[in-house]
Amino acid sequence: MRVLPALASLGLTFPDDISLVAFSSSGWIENLLPPLAMIRVNTHEMGRAAAFLMADWLNGVSPPDITNVGAAEWVERASIGPVRPCR
């Protein structure tokens, strides 16, 4: 994650100066301090849903208009600071 050294070089910290959110999960993300908020993606479930939709489509079933297959969840952690007014 290159953003952490960049923040440090600017004298900024999270969540005091900026809130940070990760997309997906990784072992190193779990060990950051403060803990990093994330959008956790269940890639197994996403792939499973895509396979079923593709199988239906190949069998002549029109795919539904899907915007959410339930494969992601919001995990709030301490890397989210309070909202402050713009400067």
N, C-alpha and C positions, 0 to 999 in steps of 0.2 A: 504494500500500500504506500504509494509515493506521497500521498497527501499529508501524512504525519510529519515527515521531515520538512515538507514545505511549510506547514503550520508552525513548526518549531523555529524555522529560520526567520519567520515573521514575528516571532514572539507571541503567537496565538496558541491557545489551548482549547480543548473541547471538554465539556460543553460550555465553559465560561464565555468564550468568544464566538464559537461556532458550533452548531449541532452537526453530528455525523451519523449517517445511516449507510449500512452496507446492503448490497443486493446479493442474496444467497448466503450460504453458510460455509465456513471454512474453519478448520481447527485453530488457526492463529487468531481469527476474529474473536473466538470464544475466550481468549486469554488477554485481550486488551484491557487496560484500566484507564478510564472507567469503561465498563462493559459497553460494547457497541450495539446500538439498536440496529435491527435488520429486517429486511423483507426476506424471510426464509422460504426458499422454493423447494418443493418436493419434486425433484426431477424425475424420480421413479414414477410417481403418480401422473405427472405431466406427460411422460412418454407413454404410459399405459392408456391414458385417455386419448392421446393422438392415434395410437395404434387401433383402438376400437373405432374411432371416427373414420380412419382411413379404410378399415375393413368394411364398414357400412357403406362408405362412398364407392368402393370398388364393387360392391354388390348392388349398386343402383339406388341406395338410400341417400337422399339429399342430406348433406350435413346441416345440422342446426346452426343458427347464428349464435356462436358461443363467444362470450367475452371473458368468462371465468370458468375454469375447470376445477376450481377448488384446490389448486396445487400450491398456493402461496399463502403465507400468513405474516402478519405484522408482529414483531417481537420488540416491544418497547424496553429500552434499558437506559442507563444513566448518561449515555452520550447525547441525549436530547436536552438542551437547555431551555430556559424560559424565552418566550417571544418578547423581543424588545422593539421599541419604536425605531424606525429608520433614522439614520443620522443625516 
